[in-house]
Amino acid sequence: MIKILVVDDSALMRRQLTLLFQAEGDFEVRQARNGIEAVAENLAFEPDVVTLDINMPDMDGITALSLIMADRPVPVVMVSSLTEKGALATFEALNLGAIDYIAKPGGTISLSLEQVKAELIDKVRSAARARLRPRLRRRSDAVRPAAAPAASAASASSASSASSGATASRAPRSEGLLLIGVSTGGPRALEEVLPLLPADYPWPVVVAQHMPASFTAPFAARMNGLCALEVLEASRPMPLEAGKVYIGKGGADVVFARRGGVLHVMPRPENAEMLWHPSVELMGRSALEHLPADRINAVMLTGMGYDGADAFTAIKRGGGRTIAESSDTAVVFGMPAELIARGGAGLILPLEKIASQLKLWATR
């Protein structure tokens, strides 16, 4: 049984969320009307996970979150509005320790909740199993090479198909690309990797972070203020340049194309065959169509699911260099674990060692 605390100032929203979780059969639900009650119930009820509204009277969600994390840390899923203001508040919450967020439905609550029901249940279940990462972590063990388990026939077929598009004749030898795939826990993880890359990092960096359309521009702006590299939202076709980070636009997929011999990154309408967007899998496949695998470095960070595991495995098999974040630091070990299981992780590293490894590779 998963104990969940639902925090929202709307009685109707609390009721609908409670009914939604109770219908699953394995949730014990308690409610709170504001941040003050949330802080008290976190101690009294000891929930496994909390859904926390941001805008509430008496005490808002951000203040409540900071007190929850100080008194009794627990996985928290923020319930956020799909606005720029909501995005900025959500990033602040993630920085304070929230695990994930869900878009607060508009319009008729019961109908809107039905549209996000599956996503909400998945995120809450994932949060209940998530690892809470304190701001200061212990140093993990030394870098260890990844094991190379036998890949399934399906994975091998997918890898072979993806890598077949890579031909060295299509790209200048000096051209290269760093890909980063990430989902749940990603904003905070990226804040611990990208700011450590120097302004003269020799390859452009492209990030597929699962995020709503209205969130990626504010997120890129936030990261730009933290990084030596220039950080941009890939909201239109852009030529790839060293010294820049391109965040895939939410509500779309991120792909590559050549224009006048120059490699560009661009958004493309979401591919309905993919479960997550921007799709890490499509980003990796598209990169392999335009660059030989040995000119690609790929990093798989925290996230639930398996997005990108096959494409990044193809990169490794083609001679590219890959990293999977270790279970020591991953908030949710799903995506890195899938890459490791396919034999696609060249190295398995804790989060604090990833930037150093990327800088080391840049000198070779």
Beta strands, then each sheet from edge to edge (+ up, - down):
strand 1: 2-7
strand 2: 27-32
strand 3: 49-53
strand 4: 76-80
strand 5: 100-103
strand 6: 144-145
strand 7: 177-182
strand 8: 205-209
strand 9: 230-234
strand 10: 238-239
strand 11: 244-248
strand 12: 252-259
strand 13: 262-269
strand 14: 296-300
strand 15: 321-325
strand 16: 347-349
sheet 1: 2+ 1+ 3+ 4+ 5+
sheet 2: 6+ 16- 15- 14- 7- 8- 11- 9-
sheet 3: 10+ 13- 12+
end
